[in-house]
């Protein structure tokens, strides 16, 4: 059901771990719905993402999208990182099954949450970044099969 | 290990070679329509009669009380919908449990939309139905109690005899979905006061697409599928002859080997559970430890999610299943695990392993070794585990 790229990122996830004294940390999702993503960013003085790590509780798609999202923002500026949308993550993974699209939303949200945390710590405002939702699922309709 | 390790026997089982062999002539030489008059078809009809007797014997029923269906789901649908319709003048209330299979629960939901009232009885933390609550739920309008014999996810076996006694005392029909129990544990419809029972062949090393509904003699139940006069006018449609023959053979073997199989499966089941509990921290067993199907192991690993675990097991050629939401595509984990009181995050981390008579101790040990590695790997990348360990320090 998953593409080869998803399987690759799931079985060999890139950038798993933590960053001590990270510039920004964002945690999104909730355990009730079965996925939580936490992203750590290390951002240098020029606003470039020097390093990124993640930890994820969730299904194969959640782990793979986290991994891909970290790859897509690594070495990028904050503005470039903001352009990494869930669509971009999905495309980079050669697509996701429709029931797993919400996992890619979580990845986008995790990047935003980590950047928001960075901006708050720095006391700056990042253009184009809104306060992330604390719970990715809170607006979502529950679907029954 | 290159070989596939199949530990999902509650989902379906491999058809036994003896069963396939018994079925084969009914595809080729013995293809006559059992409803036809000539001797060529009478031979086929005799085959069906023998199969019916073999199926009946498993539950201590009469041959004439067995009606073949397209599977367990059809049998469940038939029992509930037909009782609701036929007994509408007596009442419109059905009692069932919260941990039934969707073949029952979704049928109940359908009936509720059509004016039937349904009470869903709670289960305790081991998945055993609350008998006092069940008896209190009975109303003058109650026409049916339907409680599964054994649960497909957690393997808990219900106090069926006690439920049967309650139903009899109040003169209410009692149906049980015995799809997981039929041919696996002893069942006696008379001793247990069971009025209707659903079974499915593919759970006992028989073919898919064939099952039956046992209907106690004297119970009026309308036909579910209308058409010809097959199955004594209760289930129209030309018989699935090879399926029926296969079901009969599988039932015969299941009954003959029940004790020996149960002994073997219990040994493998207990080895699996013991090693998992002994060697992996932060794990719990779901379901009753004693009143349990011989083949069922269901455990929850804290801090990890079930689908991830399943994919990694699959990469090791191990077939298993999980009550995680992600495996079904919905956001909620298994209704059974929630009903026994598990928090969502623990339910998401569940793993069901159901052994069969062909599994070996070597396979079980290999599987536990892989589970250990996978759980450790997934925990290393889990933010929940990180938080938990930090809190502990």
Interface residues (C-beta under 8 A of the other chain):
Chain A: X2 X7 X10 X11 X13 X16 X18 X27 X31 X32 X33 X34 X35 X36 X37 X38 X54 X55 X56 X57 X58 X59 X60 X61 X62 X63 X99 X100 X137 X140 X142 X143 X144 X145
Chain B: X303 X304 X305 X307 X308 X311 X312 X315 X324 X325 X326 X328 X329 X330 X331 X332 X333 X344 X345 X348 X380 X381 X382 X383 X384 X385 X386
